[in-house]
Every structure is written in C-alpha cells, then in structure tokens.
Amino acid sequence: MGGQLVPQLVTEDEQTRALRLEVRSFLRREAAAGTFTPWVDTWLTRWDNDFTRKLAARGWVGMTIPTEYGGHGRTFLERFAVTEELLAMGAPVAAQWVADRQIAPSLLRFGTEEQKQAFLPKIASGDLCFGIGMSEPESGSDLASVQTKGRRVEGGWRITGRKTWTSGGHVADGFFALVRTEPLDPAHRHAGLSQFIVDLRADGVSIDPIVSMNGGHHFNEVTLDDVFIPDDRVLGEPGEGWHQVTSELAFERSGPERFLSTFALLEEAFGHLRATRTQAPLETAPEAGGTASGGPQPPARSASVGSLSSTATTASAAAPAVPGSGSPATGGALGRHVARVTALHHMSLSVASSLQAGENADTAAALVKVLGTTEEGDIAETVDRLVGDVAADKPRLQDLVDAAIAQRPGFTLRGGTNEVLRGVVARSLGLR
C-alpha cells in the first residue's frame, strides 16, 4: 500500500459500468415481478437458493473463479459492481455470500487441485453454500483462543468442539472450521491451528438455532462431536490455519456489505421524503455527477448509491421536514448519510482494486469495516429518529426501521469487533 492507509482511489471503466446497469435493470424487473421484497441486511438474513441459482445462471456468482473451475474469470472490480447493486437493492443473497466472498478465494489460494475441482464449480453454479466456522462460545475476535481440537487418526482427523454465530449453518452445506491441532504455546498463540472443510451433514455434526429477540433465525451453534475429516479435506497445510484464516479477512471485512446493510431503509426514507416534498418532482432536478455509480443517474427509486446522491442534492436544500419528525433538516440529515456511503463506496472499491492486484489490504479492509458498520447502524438510528410516529402509518417503512434496529448490534461485532479493528488500524499507524 506504499504507506497509504487507504489504497489509491480507482474508477470504473465503461465495461464495468455497463455491467452495473445490467444488474440494476435485472433487479428492478425481479422486484417488480415479486420475486423478492427489498430488505435490510439481506446478505446475512435472506437465504434464497432459487434466486442464487438465477444469479449464477447469469454469471453473477463465482465471477472471479477461473473458467477452468466453472467460474467466469472476471475481475474483483466487476464483482464489486454486481455485489454492490445486489446489496443496494436489498436482494436475498445470503445463500451465495460466504462461498462467493471468501471460500472460493481461499480454495484458489490454499486448496488442492482435487478440492478446487470438487467445490468451485458448484459454488459458481449456486449449488453449494457455505457458512463460517471461526467464532466459538469463548472465542470471538480473539480467534487464537479457539478450543475446538483436532487429533490425527488413520486416514484423517477427529474434530471435537463448538462453533457459534454460524449464519445459515442450518441450511449451508459446509464450512471451513478453524481448529487447534497442536497444544497451545502461550508464547506463540497463533501456531498450531489448522483449517478443515467440514460437511455440515456429516455424522457427529449437530446444529442448534440461535433465535434473535425479534424471532429471526439465521445464527446457529454448531457442535462437532468426534467428527471424522479425511486428509483430503484439510485446507492448506496443518498448522498454517492462522495465516490462512487471516487471509480471508480482507475479503470478509472490506466489501460493500459492510456499509450497505441498511441502504434499503435509507432509500425508503428518501422515498417517503419525496412524497412529502412541495417542490417539483425529483425527475426535474439536476443530476449530480461523479457519484458512486458513475455517469448519468438513473430515475428516482432505483435503489442505487448514485440515485440517492441525486436525491440528496435536491432534498437537502428543498424538502420540508417529514411530518411528525420534529426536525426541519430531515433532508440534510439523510443527505449526510448519502455522502458517507458514497465515500465508503470509493474506499471499498479501492480495496477491491488492491485485492485484484494481489496487494495486502488488511489495514484498509479493517478501516472500511469500522467506518462502514458504524455508518449503517447510524442510518438505522437516524431514520428511526426522524420519521418518529409517522412510520406507524407507513407499514413498510416501519418494518424496515424495526428490522434495521434489531440487526444493528451485530453490525459492529461480526467480522471482528470494531474495538479490535481500531487497534489494527492504530498499529498500522504506529500508534500502539
């Protein structure tokens, strides 16, 4: 990164821009047809295998997987454009998310040829879904303290322990489990860890739901009771698990899912604001150039970062307060969030460019995660505060607010707590 905290900013080329618009048009049609209802936090909470296969059939899953493994050989920047549009629209993408985001890159980097052939084509076709097997009841951000143990046996390993907060574990096909395979050396806590490809339908695997206070179920606790893992399902080299698992984190922490989880709510809030405006319709307003989506802006209600930037330009200056909000600056308050999301878009896109170039982007990824997850939580609070009692008369707006507030506590925890990641950033700056 050449000493830069954030990689150099990049812009999309015309081919990527055209792809973005293609995805946006497709999603509008699907939503209009009732295939899905735009929602918040859909990369974690909305699992739809049929929709994932539909995306895969269009070449939008497994995009960066090489063609020889059933993928499409496209760039990280092209994948970024697709995933950002999916998230901005609030599409149900949880089924492919983990497999496409971090399992496939890990297999390409550390997997055997047999493992690549066995798993990558099915990921690209949307037929194989993965969860994450890192966190444990007593090991959250401190992954080196994992208690799940592996012991060598004839032909493989026996794994015993528990993994928790496994989103989609009850419907996923497998996960990569981080396991201690050598006794803990307090002086070298990161040594002696290994990764295993675990079939979540195997003998000895039990999955218990963790139901949220709002009744939602996507988290699970996975118990591994003397589960046999053959040698050909060890990922990489035994003892190299720490190096391998940390290589996943740049993919896990830096993507648009770290700042767009509540974008559907922000878009809905602007839609409500448009309806209360006394000015001319938004379509007559000048379009803002140089926004996150680049080029000419789409019409209102497009569910894209760029369209909201255009909306904010007009609404911040001209819109009245949402009735009942008690604030004359509703448009400005929402507009500030659009500005922050736009900045985060550019930061995240720059990390994607670094990953494409094979550069180390761990610190920049941590920074995107800290700023992005804080922002998407702040969006939930801002909209909740501004719309006040008015939302009660707008069922969809109220439902989105309720869902976003319920999901907010997890935003800054998953993928490593923001407290820990601030330390990662501080260390890179020489402050600790």
PyMOL commands that set and color helices and strands:
alter all, ss='L'
color gray80, all
select helices_A, chain A and resi 14-32+42-45+49-57+67-69+76-89+94-110+113-124+143-145+231-233+241-254+256-258+263-276+282-284+305-318+330-356+362-393+395-411+418-428
alter helices_A, ss='H'
color red, helices_A
select strands_A, chain A and resi 130-133+149-153+156-163+174-180+193-199+205-211+217-230+234-235
alter strands_A, ss='S'
color yellow, strands_A
deselect
rebuild
show_as cartoon
